[in-house]
């Protein structure tokens, strides 16, 4: 089973796409700032793991917009600043390195936010 299949098992395509986007952004940032040998450094790995955990717990799931447009800011302040730095750097570079993900991210950011699912 490949990595994409493992990630997507039981997950909505919107959430899987968001995971792919954040992974691509962190990889771009890490490669250009910390690790040109394409191995993600420990700090960026920690940030990516945190982002994936927050996505898994997102109450909006398939109805989510991009995190920048979300009414719920679920990241700890330190991690939020780190991810903002990564996104500010990687965002413009995504159009060249991952154009389809970049385009879908822009489209997703324009969607209206739905109310979160209520837990029973």
Secondary structure, 3 states (H helix, E strand, C coil): CCHHHHHHCCCCHHHHHHHHHHHHHHHHHHHHHCCCCCCCCHHHHHHHHHHHHHHHCCCCHHHCCCHHHCCCCCCCHHHHHHHHHHHHHHHHHHHHHCHHHHHHHHHHHCCCCCCCCCCC
